[in-house]
């Protein structure tokens, strides 16, 4: 049995010159959900956005997917489970915005 964790999501950041907005987060990979959350939290230093170049990052919403693969009689079978997680110091309004952005795209 093999288990992998990946995430996709949206970061919320402060634009240079004022204002805030969302942009795609870079894809994260790890061996546990906690590892993904730690990578995302550490990435709020500015490395979590996938190229936008914010002045600073506020937080993010991630969809973390756990993929479990087993082999049975020479065939591989996969199960995927996903969970939405917020990182950073986000207000309820900011969480709503990020969740909306995630569901639109």
N, CA, C and O atoms as a Tinker XYZ file with bonds, in Angstrom:
   420  protein
     1  N      0.854000   -1.180000    0.000000    73     2
     2  CA     0.000000    0.000000    0.000000    64     1     3
     3  C      0.892000    1.233000    0.000000    63     2     4     5
     4  O      1.906000    1.286000    0.696000    81     3
     5  N      0.498000    2.220000   -0.791000    73     3     6
     6  CA     1.244000    3.472000   -0.893000    64     5     7
     7  C      0.276000    4.625000   -0.660000    63     6     8     9
     8  O     -0.831000    4.628000   -1.199000    81     7
     9  N      0.689000    5.606000    0.142000    73     7    10
    10  CA    -0.141000    6.771000    0.419000    64     9    11
    11  C      0.628000    8.035000    0.053000    63    10    12    13
    12  O      1.791000    8.196000    0.423000    81    11
    13  N     -0.034000    8.929000   -0.678000    73    11    14
    14  CA     0.547000   10.216000   -1.071000    64    13    15
    15  C     -0.431000   11.323000   -0.740000    63    14    16    17
    16  O     -1.645000   11.118000   -0.760000    81    15
    17  N      0.098000   12.498000   -0.436000    73    15    18
    18  CA    -0.721000   13.678000   -0.182000    64    17    19
    19  C     -0.293000   14.781000   -1.138000    63    18    20    21
    20  O      0.899000   15.017000   -1.336000    81    19
    21  N     -1.279000   15.456000   -1.732000    73    19    22
    22  CA    -1.016000   16.621000   -2.581000    64    21    23
    23  C     -2.048000   17.696000   -2.245000    63    22    24    25
    24  O     -3.086000   17.418000   -1.645000    81    23
    25  N     -1.740000   18.911000   -2.639000    73    23    26
    26  CA    -2.717000   19.982000   -2.432000    64    25    27
    27  C     -2.728000   20.924000   -3.622000    63    26    28    29
    28  O     -1.739000   21.080000   -4.338000    81    27
    29  N     -3.873000   21.538000   -3.804000    73    27    30
    30  CA    -4.035000   22.651000   -4.736000    64    29    31
    31  C     -4.824000   23.696000   -3.969000    63    30    32    33
    32  O     -5.517000   23.370000   -3.006000    81    31
    33  N     -4.724000   24.935000   -4.385000    73    31    34
    34  CA    -5.455000   25.940000   -3.635000    64    33    35
    35  C     -5.267000   27.342000   -4.166000    63    34    36    37
    36  O     -4.752000   27.566000   -5.262000    81    35
    37  N     -5.713000   28.288000   -3.332000    73    35    38
    38  CA    -5.668000   29.716000   -3.657000    64    37    39
    39  C     -5.037000   30.443000   -2.479000    63    38    40    41
    40  O     -5.410000   30.219000   -1.328000    81    39
    41  N     -4.077000   31.319000   -2.775000    73    39    42
    42  CA    -3.502000   32.174000   -1.731000    64    41    43
    43  C     -4.185000   33.530000   -1.766000    63    42    44    45
    44  O     -4.686000   33.957000   -2.806000    81    43
    45  N     -4.200000   34.197000   -0.631000    73    43    46
    46  CA    -4.690000   35.567000   -0.523000    64    45    47
    47  C     -3.513000   36.422000   -0.124000    63    46    48    49
    48  O     -2.823000   36.135000    0.854000    81    47
    49  N     -3.284000   37.483000   -0.893000    73    47    50
    50  CA    -2.136000   38.322000   -0.612000    64    49    51
    51  C     -2.419000   39.795000   -0.789000    63    50    52    53
    52  O     -3.438000   40.199000   -1.349000    81    51
    53  N     -1.481000   40.585000   -0.293000    73    51    54
    54  CA    -1.523000   42.043000   -0.424000    64    53    55
    55  C     -0.761000   42.443000   -1.684000    63    54    56    57
    56  O      0.416000   42.122000   -1.848000    81    55
    57  N     -1.466000   43.158000   -2.578000    73    55    58
    58  CA    -0.830000   43.645000   -3.799000    64    57    59
    59  C      0.140000   44.775000   -3.467000    63    58    60    61
    60  O     -0.036000   45.503000   -2.490000    81    59
    61  N      1.159000   44.901000   -4.300000    73    59    62
    62  CA     2.044000   46.061000   -4.201000    64    61    63
    63  C      1.213000   47.298000   -4.544000    63    62    64    65
    64  O      0.536000   47.315000   -5.571000    81    63
    65  N      1.252000   48.299000   -3.728000    73    63    66
    66  CA     0.512000   49.528000   -3.989000    64    65    67
    67  C     -0.893000   49.534000   -3.412000    63    66    68    69
    68  O     -1.609000   50.523000   -3.567000    81    67
    69  N     -1.312000   48.457000   -2.750000    73    67    70
    70  CA    -2.620000   48.432000   -2.103000    64    69    71
    71  C     -3.575000   47.407000   -2.670000    63    70    72    73
    72  O     -3.475000   47.018000   -3.834000    81    71
    73  N     -4.483000   46.985000   -1.850000    73    71    74
    74  CA    -5.493000   46.014000   -2.240000    64    73    75
    75  C     -5.054000   44.591000   -1.971000    63    74    76    77
    76  O     -3.879000   44.317000   -1.728000    81    75
    77  N     -6.030000   43.684000   -2.019000    73    75    78
    78  CA    -5.749000   42.264000   -1.813000    64    77    79
    79  C     -6.432000   41.454000   -2.913000    63    78    80    81
    80  O     -7.371000   41.924000   -3.556000    81    79
    81  N     -5.952000   40.250000   -3.113000    73    79    82
    82  CA    -6.569000   39.383000   -4.105000    64    81    83
    83  C     -6.036000   37.980000   -4.009000    63    82    84    85
    84  O     -5.077000   37.708000   -3.287000    81    83
    85  N     -6.672000   37.085000   -4.752000    73    83    86
    86  CA    -6.302000   35.679000   -4.730000    64    85    87
    87  C     -5.576000   35.261000   -5.991000    63    86    88    89
    88  O     -5.735000   35.864000   -7.052000    81    87
    89  N     -4.769000   34.208000   -5.854000    73    87    90
    90  CA    -4.005000   33.653000   -6.962000    64    89    91
    91  C     -3.725000   32.190000   -6.643000    63    90    92    93
    92  O     -3.749000   31.797000   -5.476000    81    91
    93  N     -3.469000   31.402000   -7.638000    73    91    94
    94  CA    -3.213000   29.975000   -7.434000    64    93    95
    95  C     -2.000000   29.743000   -6.533000    63    94    96    97
    96  O     -0.961000   30.387000   -6.674000    81    95
    97  N     -2.166000   28.819000   -5.620000    73    95    98
    98  CA    -1.044000   28.385000   -4.781000    64    97    99
    99  C     -0.246000   27.339000   -5.555000    63    98   100   101
   100  O     -0.787000   26.644000   -6.415000    81    99
   101  N      1.039000   27.233000   -5.243000    73    99   102
   102  CA     1.801000   26.173000   -5.899000    64   101   103
   103  C      1.361000   24.828000   -5.332000    63   102   104   105
   104  O      0.916000   24.742000   -4.187000    81   103
   105  N      1.487000   23.804000   -6.124000    73   103   106
   106  CA     1.100000   22.454000   -5.717000    64   105   107
   107  C      2.106000   21.950000   -4.694000    63   106   108   109
   108  O      3.317000   22.063000   -4.888000    81   107
   109  N      1.594000   21.393000   -3.604000    73   107   110
   110  CA     2.448000   20.841000   -2.560000    64   109   111
   111  C      2.295000   19.329000   -2.528000    63   110   112   113
   112  O      1.223000   18.799000   -2.818000    81   111
   113  N      3.383000   18.633000   -2.172000    73   111   114
   114  CA     3.364000   17.176000   -2.063000    64   113   115
   115  C      4.031000   16.779000   -0.757000    63   114   116   117
   116  O      4.987000   17.412000   -0.311000    81   115
   117  N      3.507000   15.716000   -0.152000    73   115   118
   118  CA     4.085000   15.251000    1.098000    64   117   119
   119  C      3.612000   13.853000    1.442000    63   118   120   121
   120  O      2.864000   13.221000    0.697000    81   119
   121  N      4.072000   13.390000    2.598000    73   119   122
   122  CA     3.728000   12.041000    3.047000    64   121   123
   123  C      2.611000   12.038000    4.081000    63   122   124   125
   124  O      2.055000   10.985000    4.392000    81   123
   125  N      2.275000   13.229000    4.624000    73   123   126
   126  CA     1.179000   13.350000    5.581000    64   125   127
   127  C      0.441000   14.666000    5.349000    63   126   128   129
   128  O      0.975000   15.591000    4.737000    81   127
   129  N     -0.788000   14.733000    5.845000    73   127   130
   130  CA    -1.558000   15.977000    5.777000    64   129   131
   131  C     -0.844000   17.070000    6.565000    63   130   132   133
   132  O     -0.786000   18.220000    6.131000    81   131
   133  N     -0.304000   16.705000    7.720000    73   131   134
   134  CA     0.393000   17.681000    8.565000    64   133   135
   135  C      1.613000   18.267000    7.858000    63   134   136   137
   136  O      1.926000   19.445000    8.031000    81   135
   137  N      2.298000   17.450000    7.067000    73   135   138
   138  CA     3.450000   17.941000    6.307000    64   137   139
   139  C      3.016000   18.977000    5.273000    63   138   140   141
   140  O      3.687000   19.993000    5.090000    81   139
   141  N      1.897000   18.722000    4.599000    73   139   142
   142  CA     1.367000   19.676000    3.617000    64   141   143
   143  C      1.000000   20.998000    4.310000    63   142   144   145
   144  O      1.334000   22.077000    3.820000    81   143
   145  N      0.317000   20.900000    5.439000    73   143   146
   146  CA    -0.082000   22.110000    6.175000    64   145   147
   147  C      1.151000   22.889000    6.621000    63   146   148   149
   148  O      1.158000   24.118000    6.556000    81   147
   149  N      2.189000   22.195000    7.071000    73   147   150
   150  CA     3.422000   22.873000    7.499000    64   149   151
   151  C      4.096000   23.552000    6.314000    63   150   152   153
   152  O      4.559000   24.687000    6.434000    81   151
   153  N      4.157000   22.873000    5.173000    73   151   154
   154  CA     4.738000   23.485000    3.970000    64   153   155
   155  C      3.978000   24.749000    3.580000    63   154   156   157
   156  O      4.580000   25.763000    3.225000    81   155
   157  N      2.651000   24.676000    3.651000    73   155   158
   158  CA     1.822000   25.837000    3.286000    64   157   159
   159  C      2.032000   26.977000    4.269000    63   158   160   161
   160  O      2.170000   28.132000    3.865000    81   159
   161  N      2.055000   26.656000    5.558000    73   159   162
   162  CA     2.268000   27.676000    6.581000    64   161   163
   163  C      3.632000   28.329000    6.402000    63   162   164   165
   164  O      3.748000   29.553000    6.467000    81   163
   165  N      4.659000   27.527000    6.179000    73   163   166
   166  CA     5.999000   28.062000    5.928000    64   165   167
   167  C      6.017000   28.899000    4.651000    63   166   168   169
   168  O      6.754000   29.881000    4.563000    81   167
   169  N      5.209000   28.514000    3.662000    73   167   170
   170  CA     5.160000   29.215000    2.384000    64   169   171
   171  C      4.498000   30.574000    2.435000    63   170   172   173
   172  O      4.573000   31.342000    1.476000    81   171
   173  N      3.844000   30.880000    3.558000    73   171   174
   174  CA     3.249000   32.211000    3.701000    64   173   175
   175  C      4.315000   33.297000    3.799000    63   174   176   177
   176  O      3.990000   34.483000    3.863000    81   175
   177  N      5.589000   32.897000    3.811000    73   175   178
   178  CA     6.690000   33.858000    3.765000    64   177   179
   179  C      6.798000   34.509000    2.387000    63   178   180   181
   180  O      7.582000   35.437000    2.191000    81   179
   181  N      6.001000   34.013000    1.429000    73   179   182
   182  CA     6.012000   34.554000    0.075000    64   181   183
   183  C      6.256000   33.501000   -0.983000    63   182   184   185
   184  O      6.146000   33.793000   -2.173000    81   183
   185  N      6.585000   32.282000   -0.583000    73   183   186
   186  CA     6.901000   31.250000   -1.563000    64   185   187
   187  C      5.706000   30.373000   -1.939000    63   186   188   189
   188  O      5.833000   29.536000   -2.832000    81   187
   189  N      4.555000   30.536000   -1.292000    73   187   190
   190  CA     3.406000   29.688000   -1.582000    64   189   191
   191  C      2.691000   30.078000   -2.870000    63   190   192   193
   192  O      2.122000   29.217000   -3.541000    81   191
   193  N      2.710000   31.373000   -3.228000    73   191   194
   194  CA     2.049000   31.739000   -4.478000    64   193   195
   195  C      2.879000   31.198000   -5.643000    63   194   196   197
   196  O      4.100000   31.063000   -5.555000    81   195
   197  N      2.192000   30.901000   -6.710000    73   195   198
   198  CA     2.865000   30.250000   -7.841000    64   197   199
   199  C      3.347000   31.252000   -8.888000    63   198   200   201
   200  O      3.324000   30.961000  -10.084000    81   199
   201  N      3.776000   32.408000   -8.452000    73   199   202
   202  CA     4.373000   33.355000   -9.375000    64   201   203
   203  C      3.753000   34.737000   -9.397000    63   202   204   205
   204  O      4.210000   35.592000  -10.156000    81   203
   205  N      2.736000   34.988000   -8.598000    73   203   206
   206  CA     2.057000   36.283000   -8.613000    64   205   207
   207  C      2.973000   37.403000   -8.133000    63   206   208   209
   208  O      3.009000   38.473000   -8.740000    81   207
   209  N      3.701000   37.174000   -7.070000    73   207   210
   210  CA     4.605000   38.200000   -6.560000    64   209   211
   211  C      3.916000   39.243000   -5.711000    63   210   212   213
   212  O      4.033000   40.440000   -5.974000    81   211
   213  N      3.200000   38.798000   -4.696000    73   211   214
   214  CA     2.543000   39.710000   -3.758000    64   213   215
   215  C      3.557000   40.440000   -2.888000    63   214   216   217
   216  O      4.693000   39.994000   -2.730000    81   215
   217  N      3.133000   41.565000   -2.329000    73   215   218
   218  CA     3.954000   42.248000   -1.336000    64   217   219
   219  C      4.075000   41.366000   -0.092000    63   218   220   221
   220  O      5.155000   41.243000    0.486000    81   219
   221  N      2.958000   40.752000    0.314000    73   219   222
   222  CA     2.962000   39.796000    1.431000    64   221   223
   223  C      1.744000   38.887000    1.291000    63   222   224   225
   224  O      0.754000   39.245000    0.652000    81   223
   225  N      1.835000   37.710000    1.898000    73   223   226
   226  CA     0.724000   36.769000    1.865000    64   225   227
   227  C     -0.010000   36.786000    3.198000    63   226   228   229
   228  O      0.603000   36.916000    4.257000    81   227
   229  N     -1.325000   36.653000    3.132000    73   227   230
   230  CA    -2.176000   36.669000    4.322000    64   229   231
   231  C     -2.523000   35.248000    4.748000    63   230   232   233
   232  O     -2.447000   34.912000    5.930000    81   231
   233  N     -2.902000   34.420000    3.785000    73   231   234
   234  CA    -3.307000   33.052000    4.081000    64   233   235
   235  C     -3.673000   32.334000    2.803000    63   234   236   237
   236  O     -3.443000   32.833000    1.701000    81   235
   237  N     -4.251000   31.144000    2.967000    73   235   238
   238  CA    -4.615000   30.348000    1.802000    64   237   239
   239  C     -5.684000   29.337000    2.166000    63   238   240   241
   240  O     -5.864000   28.981000    3.330000    81   239
   241  N     -6.390000   28.885000    1.137000    73   239   242
   242  CA    -7.273000   27.730000    1.260000    64   241   243
   243  C     -6.642000   26.631000    0.396000    63   242   244   245
   244  O     -6.226000   26.875000   -0.736000    81   243
   245  N     -6.582000   25.433000    0.946000    73   243   246
   246  CA    -6.019000   24.297000    0.236000    64   245   247
   247  C     -7.017000   23.160000    0.205000    63   246   248   249
   248  O     -7.768000   22.955000    1.158000    81   247
   249  N     -7.024000   22.431000   -0.877000    73   247   250
   250  CA    -7.716000   21.155000   -0.929000    64   249   251
   251  C     -6.615000   20.108000   -0.883000    63   250   252   253
   252  O     -5.849000   19.943000   -1.833000    81   251
   253  N     -6.551000   19.409000    0.238000    73   251   254
   254  CA    -5.534000   18.381000    0.423000    64   253   255
   255  C     -6.154000   17.037000    0.063000    63   254   256   257
   256  O     -7.188000   16.648000    0.605000    81   255
   257  N     -5.505000   16.337000   -0.857000    73   255   258
   258  CA    -5.999000   15.049000   -1.321000    64   257   259
   259  C     -5.063000   13.942000   -0.875000    63   258   260   261
   260  O     -3.855000   13.986000   -1.107000    81   259
   261  N     -5.651000   12.952000   -0.232000    73   259   262
   262  CA    -4.921000   11.754000    0.186000    64   261   263
   263  C     -5.226000   10.664000   -0.833000    63   262   264   265
   264  O     -6.385000   10.296000   -1.024000    81   263
   265  N     -4.192000   10.148000   -1.485000    73   263   266
   266  CA    -4.362000    9.080000   -2.464000    64   265   267
   267  C     -3.704000    7.812000   -1.919000    63   266   268   269
   268  O     -2.502000    7.778000   -1.655000    81   267
   269  N     -4.518000    6.780000   -1.758000    73   267   270
   270  CA    -4.024000    5.491000   -1.288000    64   269   271
   271  C     -4.098000    4.519000   -2.458000    63   270   272   273
   272  O     -5.140000    4.381000   -3.097000    81   271
   273  N     -2.984000    3.848000   -2.731000    73   271   274
   274  CA    -2.910000    2.893000   -3.829000    64   273   275
   275  C     -2.567000    1.518000   -3.269000    63   274   276   277
   276  O     -1.633000    1.364000   -2.482000    81   275
   277  N     -3.339000    0.529000   -3.690000    73   275   278
   278  CA    -3.031000   -0.848000   -3.313000    64   277   279
   279  C     -2.929000   -1.681000   -4.586000    63   278   280   281
   280  O     -3.502000   -1.339000   -5.620000    81   279
   281  N     -2.194000   -2.769000   -4.488000    73   279   282
   282  CA    -2.100000   -3.693000   -5.610000    64   281   283
   283  C     -2.763000   -4.992000   -5.203000    63   282   284   285
   284  O     -2.488000   -5.547000   -4.139000    81   283
   285  N     -3.638000   -5.463000   -6.066000    73   283   286
   286  CA    -4.365000   -6.705000   -5.817000    64   285   287
   287  C     -4.317000   -7.536000   -7.092000    63   286   288   289
   288  O     -4.828000   -7.118000   -8.131000    81   287
   289  N     -3.719000   -8.686000   -7.014000    73   287   290
   290  CA    -3.621000   -9.600000   -8.156000    64   289   291
   291  C     -3.062000   -8.900000   -9.393000    63   290   292   293
   292  O     -3.576000   -9.062000  -10.500000    81   291
   293  N     -2.002000   -8.120000   -9.187000    73   291   294
   294  CA    -1.318000   -7.451000  -10.284000    64   293   295
   295  C     -1.988000   -6.189000  -10.798000    63   294   296   297
   296  O     -1.501000   -5.585000  -11.754000    81   295
   297  N     -3.092000   -5.775000  -10.188000    73   295   298
   298  CA    -3.779000   -4.560000  -10.614000    64   297   299
   299  C     -3.716000   -3.524000   -9.502000    63   298   300   301
   300  O     -3.816000   -3.855000   -8.321000    81   299
   301  N     -3.547000   -2.258000   -9.897000    73   299   302
   302  CA    -3.529000   -1.170000   -8.915000    64   301   303
   303  C     -4.914000   -0.560000   -8.776000    63   302   304   305
   304  O     -5.624000   -0.347000   -9.759000    81   303
   305  N     -5.282000   -0.284000   -7.517000    73   303   306
   306  CA    -6.539000    0.372000   -7.208000    64   305   307
   307  C     -6.246000    1.600000   -6.365000    63   306   308   309
   308  O     -5.429000    1.554000   -5.445000    81   307
   309  N     -6.924000    2.710000   -6.687000    73   307   310
   310  CA    -6.700000    3.973000   -5.978000    64   309   311
   311  C     -7.965000    4.431000   -5.268000    63   310   312   313
   312  O     -9.079000    4.243000   -5.756000    81   311
   313  N     -7.764000    5.028000   -4.117000    73   311   314
   314  CA    -8.839000    5.698000   -3.395000    64   313   315
   315  C     -8.355000    7.114000   -3.106000    63   314   316   317
   316  O     -7.225000    7.309000   -2.659000    81   315
   317  N     -9.213000    8.102000   -3.361000    73   315   318
   318  CA    -8.855000    9.492000   -3.085000    64   317   319
   319  C     -9.875000   10.097000   -2.135000    63   318   320   321
   320  O    -11.084000    9.934000   -2.301000    81   319
   321  N     -9.355000   10.803000   -1.133000    73   319   322
   322  CA   -10.180000   11.539000   -0.187000    64   321   323
   323  C     -9.623000   12.947000   -0.109000    63   322   324   325
   324  O     -8.410000   13.132000   -0.015000    81   323
   325  N    -10.504000   13.945000   -0.146000    73   323   326
   326  CA   -10.065000   15.344000   -0.117000    64   325   327
   327  C    -10.688000   16.088000    1.046000    63   326   328   329
   328  O    -11.789000   15.781000    1.503000    81   327
   329  N     -9.933000   17.090000    1.511000    73   327   330
   330  CA   -10.365000   17.913000    2.646000    64   329   331
   331  C     -9.904000   19.346000    2.409000    63   330   332   333
   332  O     -8.783000   19.579000    1.955000    81   331
   333  N    -10.774000   20.302000    2.719000    73   331   334
   334  CA   -10.425000   21.713000    2.587000    64   333   335
   335  C     -9.842000   22.213000    3.906000    63   334   336   337
   336  O    -10.387000   21.951000    4.979000    81   335
   337  N     -8.712000   22.944000    3.810000    73   335   338
   338  CA    -8.018000   23.449000    4.987000    64   337   339
   339  C     -7.615000   24.899000    4.738000    63   338   340   341
   340  O     -7.181000   25.244000    3.639000    81   339
   341  N     -7.758000   25.743000    5.752000    73   339   342
   342  CA    -7.286000   27.131000    5.681000    64   341   343
   343  C     -5.991000   27.252000    6.472000    63   342   344   345
   344  O     -5.840000   26.632000    7.525000    81   343
   345  N     -5.059000   28.051000    5.963000    73   343   346
   346  CA    -3.841000   28.376000    6.699000    64   345   347
   347  C     -3.693000   29.884000    6.740000    63   346   348   349
   348  O     -4.180000   30.586000    5.853000    81   347
   349  N     -3.031000   30.377000    7.756000    73   347   350
   350  CA    -2.833000   31.807000    7.909000    64   349   351
   351  C     -3.865000   32.414000    8.835000    63   350   352   353
   352  O     -4.759000   31.733000    9.338000    81   351
   353  N     -3.721000   33.702000    9.047000    73   351   354
   354  CA    -4.611000   34.447000    9.931000    64   353   355
   355  C     -5.692000   35.120000    9.091000    63   354   356   357
   356  O     -5.581000   36.296000    8.745000    81   355
   357  N     -6.737000   34.362000    8.769000    73   355   358
   358  CA    -7.787000   34.826000    7.869000    64   357   359
   359  C     -9.064000   35.158000    8.636000    63   358   360   361
   360  O     -9.425000   34.468000    9.590000    81   359
   361  N     -9.740000   36.222000    8.207000    73   359   362
   362  CA   -11.054000   36.543000    8.761000    64   361   363
   363  C    -12.094000   35.619000    8.119000    63   362   364   365
   364  O    -11.803000   34.948000    7.129000    81   363
   365  N    -13.289000   35.584000    8.677000    73   363   366
   366  CA   -14.367000   34.789000    8.080000    64   365   367
   367  C    -14.684000   35.266000    6.673000    63   366   368   369
   368  O    -14.948000   34.453000    5.787000    81   367
   369  N    -14.660000   36.576000    6.457000    73   367   370
   370  CA   -14.922000   37.128000    5.131000    64   369   371
   371  C    -13.849000   36.687000    4.127000    63   370   372   373
   372  O    -14.167000   36.353000    2.986000    81   371
   373  N    -12.585000   36.685000    4.548000    73   371   374
   374  CA   -11.503000   36.244000    3.672000    64   373   375
   375  C    -11.616000   34.754000    3.363000    63   374   376   377
   376  O    -11.335000   34.328000    2.242000    81   375
   377  N    -12.025000   33.964000    4.350000    73   375   378
   378  CA   -12.232000   32.528000    4.125000    64   377   379
   379  C    -13.345000   32.309000    3.109000    63   378   380   381
   380  O    -13.221000   31.470000    2.217000    81   379
   381  N    -14.434000   33.065000    3.248000    73   379   382
   382  CA   -15.544000   32.953000    2.301000    64   381   383
   383  C    -15.084000   33.296000    0.886000    63   382   384   385
   384  O    -15.444000   32.608000   -0.069000    81   383
   385  N    -14.293000   34.356000    0.750000    73   383   386
   386  CA   -13.774000   34.769000   -0.550000    64   385   387
   387  C    -12.912000   33.672000   -1.170000    63   386   388   389
   388  O    -13.068000   33.338000   -2.344000    81   387
   389  N    -12.002000   33.115000   -0.372000    73   387   390
   390  CA   -11.118000   32.073000   -0.891000    64   389   391
   391  C    -11.882000   30.810000   -1.281000    63   390   392   393
   392  O    -11.596000   30.180000   -2.299000    81   391
   393  N    -12.854000   30.457000   -0.452000    73   391   394
   394  CA   -13.662000   29.270000   -0.773000    64   393   395
   395  C    -14.452000   29.501000   -2.068000    63   394   396   397
   396  O    -14.559000   28.601000   -2.901000    81   395
   397  N    -14.997000   30.694000   -2.232000    73   395   398
   398  CA   -15.715000   31.041000   -3.447000    64   397   399
   399  C    -14.779000   30.923000   -4.671000    63   398   400   401
   400  O    -15.142000   30.324000   -5.683000    81   399
   401  N    -13.578000   31.500000   -4.558000    73   399   402
   402  CA   -12.608000   31.451000   -5.660000    64   401   403
   403  C    -12.260000   30.002000   -6.001000    63   402   404   405
   404  O    -12.163000   29.637000   -7.173000    81   403
   405  N    -12.080000   29.206000   -4.991000    73   403   406
   406  CA   -11.725000   27.800000   -5.195000    64   405   407
   407  C    -12.837000   27.062000   -5.940000    63   406   408   409
   408  O    -12.567000   26.244000   -6.819000    81   407
   409  N    -14.071000   27.354000   -5.587000    73   407   410
   410  CA   -15.196000   26.657000   -6.212000    64   409   411
   411  C    -15.496000   27.154000   -7.608000    63   410   412   413
   412  O    -16.058000   26.413000   -8.414000    81   411
   413  N    -15.132000   28.403000   -7.920000    73   411   414
   414  CA   -15.374000   28.957000   -9.250000    64   413   415
   415  C    -14.380000   28.382000  -10.253000    63   414   416   417
   416  O    -14.725000   28.130000  -11.408000    81   415
   417  N    -13.168000   28.181000   -9.810000    73   415   418
   418  CA   -12.117000   27.695000  -10.728000    64   417   419
   419  C    -11.914000   26.261000  -10.452000    63   418   420
   420  O    -11.081000   25.621000  -11.094000    81   419
